[in-house]
């Protein structure tokens, strides 16, 4: 009987259940990982020969992830100066949000 009274008192003082919308709220803000690639622009605007110049944080493998995506990137062949980028190297920043 004493145990059941103690259990009833504990349940009465427990925090109320969270609403479903509160359960879907992220615990913290997403982290952002950044990699800077150096890539050669092909004649069709696709990138090749990419290397990782920088990555942060360096313990998440974001540089390798950016390299695996780089073959799908395509840039405009004309740069801001009006000259063709084909055959030249460009720097490509890649930002990845981590939840």
C-alpha positions as CSV (number, residue, x, y, z in Angstrom):
1,X,0.0,0.0,0.0
2,X,2.8,2.4,0.9
3,X,4.6,1.6,-2.4
4,X,1.4,2.3,-4.4
5,X,1.0,5.7,-2.6
6,X,4.6,6.6,-3.4
7,X,4.1,5.6,-7.0
8,X,0.9,7.7,-7.2
9,X,2.7,10.7,-5.7
10,X,5.6,10.3,-8.2
11,X,3.2,10.2,-11.2
12,X,1.3,13.2,-9.9
13,X,4.5,15.2,-9.7
14,X,6.0,14.0,-13.0
15,X,6.4,16.5,-15.9
16,X,3.5,16.6,-18.3
17,X,3.9,14.7,-21.6
18,X,5.4,16.7,-24.5
19,X,3.2,17.7,-27.4
20,X,4.0,15.9,-30.7
21,X,5.3,19.2,-32.2
22,X,7.8,19.6,-29.3
23,X,9.1,16.1,-30.1
24,X,9.9,17.2,-33.7
25,X,11.9,20.2,-32.7
26,X,15.6,19.7,-33.3
27,X,17.7,19.5,-30.2
28,X,20.4,21.9,-31.6
29,X,21.0,23.9,-34.7
30,X,22.4,22.0,-37.6
31,X,26.2,22.1,-38.0
32,X,27.8,23.4,-41.2
33,X,30.8,21.6,-42.7
34,X,32.8,23.3,-45.4
35,X,35.2,22.0,-48.0
36,X,37.1,24.0,-50.6
37,X,37.9,22.1,-53.8
38,X,40.3,23.0,-56.6
39,X,39.0,21.7,-59.9
40,X,39.8,21.7,-63.6
41,X,36.9,22.9,-65.8
42,X,36.3,20.7,-68.9
43,X,35.1,22.0,-72.3
44,X,31.5,21.1,-71.4
45,X,31.6,23.0,-68.0
46,X,31.8,19.8,-65.9
47,X,34.6,19.6,-63.3
48,X,37.4,17.0,-63.2
49,X,40.7,16.5,-61.4
50,X,39.4,18.0,-58.1
51,X,41.5,18.0,-55.0
52,X,40.6,19.1,-51.4
53,X,42.3,22.4,-50.5
54,X,40.6,22.9,-47.1
55,X,37.9,21.3,-45.0
56,X,36.4,22.2,-41.7
57,X,35.8,20.4,-39.4
58,X,38.5,18.0,-40.7
59,X,37.2,15.0,-38.7
60,X,33.9,14.5,-40.6
61,X,35.1,13.5,-44.0
62,X,33.4,16.5,-45.7
63,X,36.3,16.8,-48.2
64,X,35.8,13.3,-49.4
65,X,32.0,13.8,-49.6
66,X,32.5,17.0,-51.7
67,X,34.9,15.1,-54.0
68,X,32.4,12.4,-54.6
69,X,29.8,15.0,-55.6
70,X,32.1,17.1,-57.8
71,X,31.7,15.1,-60.9
72,X,28.1,16.2,-61.0
73,X,28.9,19.9,-60.7
74,X,28.7,22.1,-63.8
75,X,29.8,25.7,-64.2
76,X,29.2,28.4,-66.8
77,X,32.0,28.4,-69.3
78,X,32.3,32.1,-69.3
79,X,33.8,33.6,-66.2
80,X,32.9,37.1,-64.8
81,X,35.7,38.6,-67.0
82,X,34.0,37.2,-70.2
83,X,36.8,34.7,-70.8
84,X,36.3,30.9,-71.1
85,X,37.1,28.9,-68.0
86,X,37.6,25.7,-70.0
87,X,41.0,24.3,-69.2
88,X,41.5,26.4,-66.1
89,X,41.4,25.5,-62.4
90,X,38.7,27.1,-60.2
91,X,38.0,27.0,-56.5
92,X,34.7,25.5,-55.5
93,X,33.3,26.0,-52.0
94,X,31.0,23.2,-50.8
95,X,28.8,23.7,-47.7
96,X,27.1,20.7,-46.1
97,X,24.5,21.0,-43.4
98,X,24.6,18.2,-40.8
99,X,21.6,17.6,-38.6
